[in-house]
């Protein structure tokens, strides 16, 4: 009874607050103020002192080179705030008594076009057209036309996919003029894919015993082994083709059509154009393009759970790491770097206990294209994320004693120092008689570089996935931890 009464009071209070006249907002108060060539942050402080409005923002999104030199007389705070924030591509939202400053990610850019057969010029309908690894996309109509709105002010790849045709990837850089332009996209028939459709399309595909074994392995390596992977399901495995590469159980996987994965842990249905998945000598290569679609739920609690798990998956991920590199905030975001080098004596990959500074291990150089950089590495790199610990299941599977008495980092025999919760650093568990499951270890991942100079785009992505391979924690989560590139944590 008491609980029902309290809930009623809370509900009525909430209703009264939400029903307040928006004209009562403090932002509608009129003030006079002058900004003498000051930064955005200083401008907000002046407004705070003069008006008492409470501002909240992440300092990383505030550009330091924007200066405000304006004077206002008897102007609404809302107008002043809108104008000074627009100078820095920022905007605001009013939440209760707090004004939250946000960065504009989307613009009014849109891409329109038509998809046609390159020979017959006939329009192709129901073609998948999407921005690579994002939630943005559309299908062509009966005339082959499509339109994608709200494209981010960044470079992107436009992916065009249709059964029986060769997939097309069209790069757009940040300054690419897409307004008032209708793109004609010509699609070419893929004889190999078309033949396989004609041969196998009449009856459901039946896996051989060897293929069923590879499918089981593929699910584990492709989706990952994390808790998220347990809630992932490959919807249409029949589109997959398996091939053994040698007698050492190395294998390769391709797909005849879009591979669909439902990720119930993060709340996405993902259409994946799998170009090639290769597992060789303990490492894996995964090349393809992903289109994300949010799963629907009527449960507010379920959606909040997805939001929480998405943020957890983002923190410490390769995407998070590259964004921190671009924003020059590795240390603030909780990342540490170390060298990974091959030790010919012990036949192990090792890392020094006293690594050089991060800027001597990895450097990022701007290119002549907006939001495109070149990542320069001096060796393979270990990335430690100090915001989360490794899971017990991961430690049991990958952490063990190696030949030299130090612990094995992964199945590639990588060993490094141990970061404990109290900041101590050890080179061996045996020194203090610690068992691997008793130690809280920060998440450690390894980047094996095929090319030590590789392009990186913003938001955080390796533009050429064939240039790098991942080991350690990033391999553990794998596809089940993937997020759209336009995802941003709160």
TAQUI-V24389 format. One record per residue. N is the residue number from 1. RES is the residue in three letters. PHI is phi in whole degrees, -180 to 180 (none if undefined). PSI is psi as a letter, one per 40 degrees, with the letter a starting at -180 (* if undefined). D_LAST is the distance of its C-alpha to the last C-alpha in Angstrom with 1 decimal. Layout:
# TAQUI-V24389
N/RES/PHI/PSI/D_LAST
N/RES/PHI/PSI/D_LAST
This chain:
# TAQUI-V24389
1/UNK/none/d/36.8
2/UNK/-61/d/35.0
3/UNK/-62/d/31.7
4/UNK/-62/d/32.3
5/UNK/-63/d/33.3
6/UNK/-65/d/30.1
7/UNK/-61/d/27.9
8/UNK/-62/d/30.0
9/UNK/-63/d/29.5
10/UNK/-61/d/25.7
11/UNK/-64/d/25.8
12/UNK/-65/d/28.2
13/UNK/-63/d/26.2
14/UNK/-63/d/23.0
15/UNK/-64/d/25.3
16/UNK/-65/d/26.9
17/UNK/-64/d/23.6
18/UNK/-71/d/22.4
19/UNK/-92/e/25.9
20/UNK/-62/i/26.2
21/UNK/-68/h/27.4
22/UNK/-60/e/24.8
23/UNK/-69/e/27.6
24/UNK/-81/e/27.2
25/UNK/-65/i/24.0
26/UNK/-64/d/24.5
27/UNK/-69/e/23.4
28/UNK/-90/e/26.7
29/UNK/-67/i/28.8
30/UNK/-101/h/31.1
31/UNK/-140/i/31.4
32/UNK/-121/h/33.2
33/UNK/-154/i/31.5
34/UNK/-131/h/32.3
35/UNK/-109/h/30.1
36/UNK/-99/g/32.4
37/UNK/53/f/30.7
38/UNK/-111/i/27.8
39/UNK/-73/i/24.2
40/UNK/-61/d/21.2
41/UNK/-61/d/20.2
42/UNK/-64/d/23.8
43/UNK/-61/d/23.8
44/UNK/-65/d/20.9
45/UNK/-64/d/22.9
46/UNK/-61/d/26.0
47/UNK/-63/d/24.5
48/UNK/-62/d/23.2
49/UNK/-65/d/26.7
50/UNK/-81/d/28.5
51/UNK/-109/d/26.6
52/UNK/81/e/24.7
53/UNK/-72/h/21.5
54/UNK/-92/h/18.5
55/UNK/-104/i/15.9
56/UNK/-133/h/12.4
57/UNK/-163/i/10.9
58/UNK/-93/h/10.1
59/UNK/-62/d/13.7
60/UNK/-67/d/13.3
61/UNK/-91/e/12.7
62/UNK/-90/h/15.8
63/UNK/-69/h/19.0
64/UNK/-86/e/21.9
65/UNK/-91/e/24.7
66/UNK/-89/h/24.2
67/UNK/-118/i/26.7
68/UNK/-108/h/27.3
69/UNK/-131/g/31.0
70/UNK/-142/i/31.4
71/UNK/-126/h/33.2
72/UNK/-125/h/32.5
73/UNK/-126/h/35.1
74/UNK/51/f/34.5
75/UNK/-114/i/31.3
76/UNK/-63/i/28.5
77/UNK/-58/d/25.4
78/UNK/-58/d/23.4
79/UNK/-67/d/25.6
80/UNK/-62/d/25.5
81/UNK/-64/d/21.7
82/UNK/-61/d/21.5
83/UNK/-71/d/24.2
84/UNK/-73/d/23.0
85/UNK/-73/d/19.4
86/UNK/-63/d/21.0
87/UNK/-64/d/22.9
88/UNK/-117/e/19.8
89/UNK/59/f/18.1
90/UNK/-119/i/15.6
91/UNK/-147/i/15.2
92/UNK/-137/i/14.2
93/UNK/-131/i/13.3
94/UNK/-100/h/15.3
95/UNK/-121/h/14.0
96/UNK/64/b/17.2
97/UNK/-96/e/18.6
98/UNK/-113/h/15.5
99/UNK/-106/h/14.8
100/UNK/-97/h/11.4
101/UNK/-93/h/12.0
102/UNK/-129/i/10.2
103/UNK/-97/h/11.8
104/UNK/-75/h/13.8
105/UNK/-100/d/13.5
106/UNK/-101/i/16.0
107/UNK/-125/a/19.5
108/UNK/-91/e/22.5
109/UNK/-66/i/23.8
110/UNK/-148/i/25.3
111/UNK/-115/h/27.8
112/UNK/-123/i/30.9
113/UNK/-175/a/33.7
114/UNK/-138/h/36.3
115/UNK/-107/h/37.0
116/UNK/-134/i/40.7
117/UNK/-74/h/43.1
118/UNK/-64/d/44.3
119/UNK/-96/d/48.0
120/UNK/-85/e/48.5
121/UNK/65/e/45.9
122/UNK/-73/h/45.2
123/UNK/-67/i/41.7
124/UNK/-108/h/39.5
125/UNK/-103/i/37.6
126/UNK/62/f/34.6
127/UNK/-80/h/33.6
128/UNK/-80/h/30.0
129/UNK/-125/h/28.4
130/UNK/-152/i/24.8
131/UNK/-81/h/22.5
132/UNK/-55/h/22.5
133/UNK/49/f/19.6
134/UNK/-149/i/17.5
135/UNK/-98/e/17.4
136/UNK/-99/h/19.7
137/UNK/177/i/23.4
138/UNK/-159/i/26.6
139/UNK/-111/i/30.1
140/UNK/-70/i/33.2
141/UNK/-88/a/35.4
142/UNK/-65/e/39.2
143/UNK/-100/e/39.9
144/UNK/79/e/37.5
145/UNK/-89/i/35.2
146/UNK/-145/i/31.3
147/UNK/-151/h/28.6
148/UNK/-121/h/24.9
149/UNK/-99/i/22.9
150/UNK/56/f/19.7
151/UNK/-78/h/20.1
152/UNK/-60/i/17.7
153/UNK/-79/f/19.5
154/UNK/-144/i/20.0
155/UNK/-72/i/22.8
156/UNK/-155/i/22.8
157/UNK/-107/h/25.4
158/UNK/-94/h/26.8
159/UNK/-105/h/28.2
160/UNK/-122/h/31.1
161/UNK/-134/h/32.5
162/UNK/-151/h/35.5
163/UNK/-60/h/37.7
164/UNK/90/e/40.9
165/UNK/-120/i/39.7
166/UNK/-72/h/38.3
167/UNK/-64/h/34.5
168/UNK/-117/h/33.7
169/UNK/-121/h/30.9
170/UNK/-114/h/30.8
171/UNK/-81/h/28.8
172/UNK/-123/h/27.5
173/UNK/-89/i/26.6
174/UNK/-60/d/24.5
175/UNK/-92/e/27.6
176/UNK/-66/h/29.1
177/UNK/-78/h/30.4
178/UNK/-106/e/29.5
179/UNK/-77/i/30.5
180/UNK/55/f/33.8
181/UNK/-130/h/34.4
182/UNK/-115/h/35.2
183/UNK/-90/h/35.2
184/UNK/-98/h/37.9
185/UNK/-105/h/36.8
186/UNK/-96/h/39.9
187/UNK/-107/h/39.6
188/UNK/-109/h/42.2
189/UNK/-63/h/43.5
190/UNK/-100/h/43.0
191/UNK/-59/d/46.4
192/UNK/-66/d/45.2
193/UNK/-65/d/42.4
194/UNK/-62/d/44.7
195/UNK/-65/d/47.5
196/UNK/-66/d/45.3
197/UNK/-67/d/44.2
198/UNK/-67/d/47.9
199/UNK/-78/d/49.0
200/UNK/-102/e/46.5
201/UNK/-72/e/45.2
202/UNK/-83/d/48.1
203/UNK/-138/i/47.3
204/UNK/-59/i/44.3
205/UNK/-73/h/43.7
206/UNK/-117/h/45.0
207/UNK/-77/i/43.9
208/UNK/-76/i/46.6
209/UNK/-60/d/46.5
210/UNK/-63/d/45.3
211/UNK/-68/d/42.5
212/UNK/-63/d/41.4
213/UNK/-66/d/41.2
214/UNK/-69/d/39.2
215/UNK/-62/d/36.8
216/UNK/-64/d/36.1
217/UNK/-66/d/35.5
218/UNK/-61/d/33.4
219/UNK/-56/d/31.1
220/UNK/-68/d/30.6
221/UNK/-82/d/30.1
222/UNK/-76/d/28.2
223/UNK/-77/d/25.7
224/UNK/102/a/25.7
225/UNK/-122/e/26.5
226/UNK/-73/i/23.3
227/UNK/-62/d/22.5
228/UNK/-63/d/20.4
229/UNK/-62/d/23.7
230/UNK/-67/e/25.6
231/UNK/-107/e/23.7
232/UNK/-106/i/24.2
233/UNK/-136/h/27.4
234/UNK/-80/h/29.2
235/UNK/-75/d/30.5
236/UNK/-130/g/33.3
237/UNK/-63/e/34.7
238/UNK/-66/e/38.0
239/UNK/-83/e/36.8
240/UNK/-86/i/36.7
241/UNK/-123/h/39.6
242/UNK/-115/i/40.4
243/UNK/-150/h/42.6
244/UNK/-76/h/43.9
245/UNK/-93/d/44.1
246/UNK/-162/a/46.6
247/UNK/-86/e/48.2
248/UNK/-99/f/45.3
249/UNK/66/e/43.1
250/UNK/-76/i/40.9
251/UNK/-147/i/39.8
252/UNK/-135/i/38.2
253/UNK/-131/h/36.5
254/UNK/-128/i/36.3
255/UNK/-137/i/35.6
256/UNK/-81/d/37.7
257/UNK/-151/a/35.0
258/UNK/-63/h/31.2
259/UNK/-92/h/30.0
260/UNK/-105/h/27.7
261/UNK/-128/h/25.4
262/UNK/-101/h/23.7
263/UNK/-107/g/20.8
264/UNK/-76/e/20.6
265/UNK/-77/d/18.3
266/UNK/-108/e/15.3
267/UNK/81/f/16.7
268/UNK/-129/i/18.1
269/UNK/-110/h/21.6
270/UNK/-116/h/22.3
271/UNK/-94/h/25.4
272/UNK/-119/h/26.4
273/UNK/-86/g/29.3
274/UNK/-77/h/30.6
275/UNK/-81/d/32.8
276/UNK/-164/h/33.7
277/UNK/-121/h/32.8
278/UNK/-129/h/35.1
279/UNK/-112/h/35.5
280/UNK/-145/h/38.0
281/UNK/53/f/39.0
282/UNK/85/e/36.0
283/UNK/-117/i/33.5
284/UNK/-131/i/31.9
285/UNK/-119/h/31.2
286/UNK/-130/h/28.9
287/UNK/-118/h/29.3
288/UNK/175/i/28.0
289/UNK/-124/h/25.6
290/UNK/-116/i/22.9
291/UNK/-120/h/21.9
292/UNK/-96/i/19.1
293/UNK/-136/h/19.3
294/UNK/-70/h/17.2
295/UNK/-71/i/19.5
296/UNK/-93/i/20.3
297/UNK/-149/i/20.3
298/UNK/-93/e/21.5
299/UNK/-93/h/20.1
300/UNK/-63/d/17.0
301/UNK/-63/d/17.1
302/UNK/-65/d/17.2
303/UNK/-64/d/14.3
304/UNK/-63/d/12.1
305/UNK/-64/d/13.8
306/UNK/-61/d/12.9
307/UNK/-59/d/9.2
308/UNK/-66/d/9.8
309/UNK/-70/d/12.3
310/UNK/-64/d/10.4
311/UNK/-65/d/8.0
312/UNK/-64/d/11.4
313/UNK/-67/d/13.2
314/UNK/-69/d/11.2
315/UNK/-63/h/11.6
316/UNK/87/e/15.2
317/UNK/-77/i/15.9
318/UNK/-61/d/18.2
319/UNK/-62/d/15.5
320/UNK/-62/d/13.4
321/UNK/-61/d/16.8
322/UNK/-67/d/18.0
323/UNK/-63/d/15.0
324/UNK/-66/d/15.7
325/UNK/-62/d/19.4
326/UNK/-63/d/18.9
327/UNK/-87/e/17.0
328/UNK/55/f/19.7
329/UNK/-136/f/17.4
330/UNK/-57/d/18.6
331/UNK/-65/d/19.6
332/UNK/-64/d/16.6
333/UNK/-86/e/14.4
334/UNK/94/e/17.1
335/UNK/-105/i/19.3
336/UNK/-129/i/23.1
337/UNK/-117/i/25.7
338/UNK/-148/i/29.3
339/UNK/-79/i/32.2
340/UNK/-123/h/33.4
341/UNK/-131/i/37.1
342/UNK/-84/h/39.8
343/UNK/-100/h/42.5
344/UNK/-69/d/45.8
345/UNK/-73/d/47.5
346/UNK/-96/e/45.3
347/UNK/57/f/44.1
348/UNK/-130/i/40.5
349/UNK/-88/h/37.4
350/UNK/-125/i/36.8
351/UNK/-131/i/34.6
352/UNK/-71/i/36.0
353/UNK/-74/d/35.2
354/UNK/-122/g/34.9
355/UNK/-72/i/33.0
356/UNK/-71/i/33.1
357/UNK/-59/i/30.2
358/UNK/-57/d/27.2
359/UNK/-73/e/28.4
360/UNK/-98/e/31.7
361/UNK/-98/d/30.3
362/UNK/-133/h/27.9
363/UNK/-131/i/27.9
364/UNK/-120/h/26.0
365/UNK/-120/h/28.1
366/UNK/-68/i/27.3
367/UNK/-105/a/29.4
368/UNK/-79/e/30.9
369/UNK/-107/i/28.3
370/UNK/-63/h/24.9
371/UNK/62/f/22.0
372/UNK/-128/h/24.6
373/UNK/-130/i/25.5
374/UNK/-115/h/28.1
375/UNK/-93/h/27.3
376/UNK/-106/h/30.4
377/UNK/-120/i/31.1
378/UNK/-96/e/34.2
379/UNK/-165/a/34.1
380/UNK/-65/i/32.0
381/UNK/-129/h/28.9
382/UNK/-98/h/27.4
383/UNK/-114/h/23.6
384/UNK/-105/h/22.7
385/UNK/-108/h/19.1
386/UNK/-93/e/19.4
387/UNK/-91/e/16.2
388/UNK/-144/i/17.7
389/UNK/-102/i/21.4
390/UNK/-72/i/23.3
391/UNK/-73/i/24.3
392/UNK/-60/d/27.9
393/UNK/-62/d/28.9
394/UNK/-65/d/28.0
395/UNK/-64/d/30.0
396/UNK/-64/d/32.9
397/UNK/-81/d/33.1
398/UNK/-108/d/32.6
399/UNK/-95/h/33.5
400/UNK/-157/i/37.3
401/UNK/-75/h/40.2
402/UNK/-103/a/41.2
403/UNK/-56/d/44.7
404/UNK/-83/e/44.3
405/UNK/96/e/43.1
406/UNK/-86/i/39.5
407/UNK/-79/i/36.9
408/UNK/-85/h/36.1
409/UNK/-76/d/32.6
410/UNK/-141/a/32.5
411/UNK/-72/e/35.3
412/UNK/-95/e/35.9
413/UNK/58/f/37.2
414/UNK/-96/h/34.6
415/UNK/-125/i/34.9
416/UNK/-144/a/33.1
417/UNK/-72/i/32.8
418/UNK/-102/h/31.0
419/UNK/-97/h/28.2
420/UNK/-93/i/28.6
421/UNK/-64/d/26.5
422/UNK/-92/e/28.8
423/UNK/89/e/28.7
424/UNK/-71/i/32.0
425/UNK/-134/h/32.8
426/UNK/-120/i/35.5
427/UNK/-106/e/37.2
428/UNK/-155/i/38.5
429/UNK/-68/d/37.9
430/UNK/-64/d/41.6
431/UNK/-57/d/41.9
432/UNK/-111/e/40.7
433/UNK/68/f/41.4
434/UNK/-87/i/37.8
435/UNK/-90/i/37.0
436/UNK/-57/d/34.0
437/UNK/-76/e/32.4
438/UNK/-94/e/32.7
439/UNK/-111/h/30.6
440/UNK/-81/h/26.8
441/UNK/-108/h/26.1
442/UNK/-66/i/23.0
443/UNK/-66/h/21.9
444/UNK/-124/h/24.2
445/UNK/-128/i/24.4
446/UNK/-128/h/27.2
447/UNK/-107/h/27.4
448/UNK/-94/h/31.0
449/UNK/-91/h/31.8
450/UNK/-82/d/34.3
451/UNK/-129/h/34.0
452/UNK/-78/e/33.2
453/UNK/-125/h/32.2
454/UNK/-129/i/29.6
455/UNK/-73/h/27.5
456/UNK/-127/h/23.7
457/UNK/-115/i/21.5
458/UNK/-107/h/18.1
459/UNK/-65/i/15.6
460/UNK/-46/h/16.8
461/UNK/-158/i/19.9
462/UNK/-81/h/23.5
463/UNK/-69/d/25.4
464/UNK/-121/g/28.5
465/UNK/-60/d/27.6
466/UNK/-72/e/31.3
467/UNK/-82/e/31.0
468/UNK/-138/i/29.1
469/UNK/-129/i/29.3
470/UNK/-110/i/27.0
471/UNK/-129/i/28.2
472/UNK/73/a/26.9
473/UNK/-64/d/23.5
474/UNK/-65/d/22.2
475/UNK/-76/d/25.3
476/UNK/-63/d/24.8
477/UNK/-78/d/21.7
478/UNK/53/b/23.0
479/UNK/-64/d/22.2
480/UNK/-68/e/20.7
481/UNK/-104/e/17.6
482/UNK/-67/i/17.3
483/UNK/-129/i/14.3
484/UNK/-63/i/14.8
485/UNK/-66/d/14.6
486/UNK/-87/e/12.6
487/UNK/-75/h/9.6
488/UNK/-137/h/6.5
489/UNK/-68/i/3.8
490/UNK/-61/*/0.0
